[in-house]
């Protein structure tokens, strides 16, 4: 596994015939916890309910995930670092996987993919992705797709996957930051407070908040608003706002920033 940058098709770290490899060893309990989290957070296709599983992974999942270098990689990096002080360039002489199907796939049960620049670029699927995902599914591998782009909800991303010919990806495998924000508010029982959410962001956040029944306003609707900046002017705000959720907003303006700050 070479280290790739977002949107790059060639490795960022690649010394001709050598690359850095990591072996990720997930204990059975960590894997079980991860699957439990995913199952609990998608009891139905678009309903965030990750409370108990989130607490479970916090208490025991993280402690049981063990990331380790292979002995060979560790010794190689160590020997490569010996002459750094003398001006020798740092080089990791770790062999590439010449047979991934034999050396890599049998030891990995779960694959987690970023989306932008990994699965698609803009509105086009990246070459080789459909075949790669189909191969992994045929081998019984679990796959999840994560993104920090909150402009879409999971339902919105499901539509994008479908439009790119990746209809085999179910909603339960998609995790967006808009969903994560809604799941957090649900876990902390924000709805029980009777408070509202002010949104700096786009429809993805609003759609996820709708699914958990939390009142909200702002977002695209405040895109054209301007505060009165004249002498003695005041911007009134809703005292019932109990949280401000901020995501990527292509229509950010001073009104939104000021309103959120007052809340």
N, C-alpha and C positions, 0 to 999 in steps of 0.2 A: 504494500500500500504506500504509494508515494504521497507526499504532502502537497495538496493542491490549493491554490488560492481561489477565491470566489470569482467565477466567470472565466477561469483559466482552463485551457485544455492540455497544458503541459505542466509538469511538476515544477514547483517553486524551488524545491530542494532536490537536486539531481546531479550528481557528479558523473556524467557520461554513463558508465555502466553500473553506478551505485546509487542507492537511495536509502533513506532512513525508514526502518520498519518498526512498528510497535506490535506487540502481541497483547491483545486485550483479553484477560481472563476473567470472565464473569462467573462468580459462584452460582450454584443452583438457587440459593436463597435470593440473591440479588436479581437473577433473571425472573424468578417467580414473583418477586415484589414488583418489578417493572411491568410484567404482564398484568398483575393485579391492578396496578395503577391505571393502566390503559383500559382494562375491562371496566373498572369502576367509573372511570371518567367518561364512558360512552355506553351507559346502560341502554340508552336508545341512541339513534344515530347522531342527534344534535343536542343532547341534554348534558351540560356539564355537571358532574356529580362526583368529584374526586376527593372529597373531604377525608374519608377514612383511609383511603389508599395513599393520599398525600402524606398523612401523618405517619403511616406505616413505612413509607419509603424514607421519610426523614429520620425515623428512629432506628431502622435497621438496614435499609437498602444501601445507603451511601457507604456505611462502614463495611459492607461485604463486597463492594466492588474493588477488585484488586488489579491495578494497571501495572504491568511488569515488563521490563525489557527482557528479551531472551538473553541467556548468558553470553552468547556469542556477540550480540549487539553491544552489551555492556562492556565486555572486555575490549571490543574493537574501538568503541568510542574512547575508552580509557587510554588505550595505547595511542590513539590519534591525537589526544590532548597533551601528551607528554612534552612536546617540543613547541607548544604555543608561545611560551615566554621567550623562546629564542627566535621567534619570528616565523616559525613554520605555520603554514595555513592549516586551519582545522579541517579535517576530512574524515568522514565516517565511511569505513570500508565494509559496509554491510551488503551482502549479496541481494540482488533482486529475486523476487519470487519467479522462477522460470516456469513453474507449473501451478498457477493459482488454484486450479480446480482440485489439485491434489494437496498442495501445501497450505492453502488458506481456507477455502470454503468448508471443509469438514469440521473445522474448529470454531466456526462462527454461526450462531443461531439467529441473531437479530441484527438487522441493518437499519441504521438511522440516517436518512438523507436530508440535507438542506434542499431547498426548492429552486430559488432564483440562482441561475448560473450553474446549477447541478442537474436538475431535472429539465428545466426549460431556460431559454434565454429570450426575454420579452414574451412574444406570443408564439414561439416556436419551440417544439420539443428538441432537446439536444440529441444528436445522432447517436444511436446505439442504446439509448435509454429503454425503449420498449422491449428490445431483445434482452437486455440485462435484467429488467424486472421480471420478465416472463421466465427467464432461466432460474432466478432465485426462488420464485413461487413454485416452480416445478420441483425444486429441491426441498420444499417445505420450510423455507426460511421465513421468519417474521420480518416485516418491513414497516417502518414508520417515517412520516414525512413532516419535518418541522420547519417553521419559518417565523422570523421576527417581523414580518410585514403584516401589519394589522389592518390594512385597507380592505381585506376580505374576511368574512367569517369562514368557518369550516364548510358551510354549505356553498359559499362562493368559491372556495378553492376546489371543492368537489366538482363544480361545474367546469372549472378550468382544466382539471385533470381529464374530464370527459371530452372537452373540446380538443384536447391534444391527442386523443386516441388512447388515453390511459384509463379507460372506464373500469378496469379491474381494481383500481385503488378505491377502497371503501372509505366512507367518511370517518369511520372509527380509527383509521390509520393516520389521520391528518391532525396536526397540532399547530395552531397559530397563536401568536401573542394576543390576539383579540380574544380567543378562547381562554387563554391562560388568565387574563384579567378577570373575565367573568367567573371562571372557576374559583379564583381567589376570593372574590366577593361572596360567592355562594358558600365557600368553606367557612368564611368568617361570619356568616349569617347576617350580611349587610341588609338584606331585604327586611329582616325583623325590626330594624331600626326605624323603618318608615321614611328614611332619608332618600334623596335623589342623587344622581350622578351627573356631573357636568363633563361633557366629552370634548376634548381637543383631539380630533382624529376624523375618521371616515366611517362609512356604513358598516364596515366589518365589526367594529366595536359595538355599534348600536344594535346590530342583529343578534350578537351574542348576549347582550344585556336583555334584549326582549325575551330570549329563550329562558332566562332565569327569573323573569318577571320583575326586573328592577326598573323603576322610573328613571328616565334620563332626558337630557336636552342638550343643545349645543351642536357640535359636529358640523356637518355641511350647511345646516340651516343658519349658522352664524358666520358663514363665509364672507358675506357682503356687508357686515355690520361695522360701523365706526363709532367709537366713543366720542362724546362731546368734550372737546378739550378746551373750551372757553373758560374764562375766569369764573370761579365759584361753582363750576359744574360738578356734578356728582354722578357716579355710575352706581345705580342700585343693583343689588344682587339678591338672589333667592336664599334666605337663611336656612332653608331646608336641604341645601346641598351638603351631603355628608362625605363626598369623595369626588376627586377629579381624576379622570382616566385620560392619559395622554398617549397618543400614538402618532404615527406618521400622518401628517396633515398637509395636503398640497394647497390648502387655502388658509394657512395660518395667518393671523393678523393681530394687530395690537389689541383689538377689542377682546378677542379670546384670551390673550395673555393676561390682560388686566382683570377680566371677569374671573378667570381661574385663580389669580392671585388673591382677589378679594374673598373668594370662597374659602 
